[in-house]
Amino acid sequence: MIEINHSKIKETNRKKIITLLLEKNEITKLDISRILDISITTVSTNIAELKKKGIVEDVRSLESTGGRKAIAIKLDENCKYSIGVALTPKHIKISLVNLKRKVIENIRIRHNNDGIENIITIIKQNLDLIMKKHDLNPIKLLGVAFSIPGTVDFKEGIIKYAYLLGVKDFNLKEEFEYLDVPIYVENEANLSAYYEFLNRKDKIENLLYISITDGLGLGIIINGTIYRGCNNSAGELGHTKISIDGRRCKCGAKGCLEAYTSMNCLIDSYNEETNLNIVDIDEFEERYILNDKIAQEVLDKYLNILSLGISNLTMLLDPNSIVIGGDINNLLKDKIDILKKKVYKDNLFTNGNSCNISIASFREAYLLGAAMMPIEEFLEIK
């Protein structure tokens, strides 16, 4: 005999109703009942409870077709919020998002990368400002999710190793439990893959996301779920070796793919060729747009090595969708066809018909992915 869990059924129905309300500007209870195939009594009970919680509100009375006028209702999109925080070697990026996935506020703070304790202090100060400004509390805030450029223990909220931040075996989750909301700690490439997937989940179930920032990461989505591996270290594409005793990587090893294909490699290669000292990718991009010959040559050499890494990836995992993104999106948009040709060249197992390679739609997908994680968890129907 199958035991019916009434509490679970009630939770599932409620999440279905909220999800539908997110899709509609306004709707009647009768329409909800018809679309979701839930009894009108169940819908009415749930709507009454959601009104008490301030999640749903009446909009207007509709014209009667005989009998009582129907009331159109809608979701109060500002009844719940989520916060995403991205840590990079130079910046702390914070996004406040409402339940309808609209970005309410973005904050960017430059830091000196002088220790995780100092970074945490800056984050706490700015979270406090955001929460006071928007009158947030544990009831309205669904959670805070952190994007980390390194390996993490997602379950425990621990930064296992983020060499770009100089952090190892640090429990980030504990630092923010005082907020009394769910705290998520995730790898930046995983979050980028997660966000791109959320925007395509009606079309695909599997996706690889190559994240090119200060490092080179890989996010893997299999059957709609982030694949983290047995030790939370899946996707370290940047530390696969392409050269014995090659360039020194920031991880300390030699010959890592990341040592040739991170965002900083473009900048460093350009500086070496010109004896200049540009410091960020935007400067390189400006020079490239102005048809700087050396910038073009540096980018062409870069694409040769990047395509090699992607080609190896197609042979290992046989994906049907690869998204490339990060801080060099703009540079790659005009080069995507050239990059594809290089990946597919002499590749006996993959071509453009079996594997689609595209440039990410969002430059900071890792931050947006972090902001979406508490919302998606809130809406998840299990």
Secondary structure, DSSP 8 states (H G I E B T S, - for coil): -----HHHHHHHHHHHHHHHHHH-SSB-HHHHHHHHT--HHHHHHHHHHHHHTTSEEEEEE---SSSS--EEEEE-TTS-EEEEEEE-SSEEEEEEEETT--EEEEEEEE-----HHHHHHHHHHHHHHHHHHTT--TTTEEEEEEEESSEEETTTTEEEEETTTTEEEEEHHHHTGGG-S-EEEEEHHHHHHHHHHHTTTTT-S-EEEEEESSSEEEEEEETTEE---TTS-TT-GGGSBSSTT-SB-TTS-BSBTHHHHSHHHHHHHHHHHH-----SHHHHHHHHHTT-HHHHHHHHHHHHHHHHHHHHHHHHH--SEEEEEETTHHHHHTTHHHHHHHHHTT-SS--TTT-EEEE-S-TTHHHHHHHHHHHHHHH---
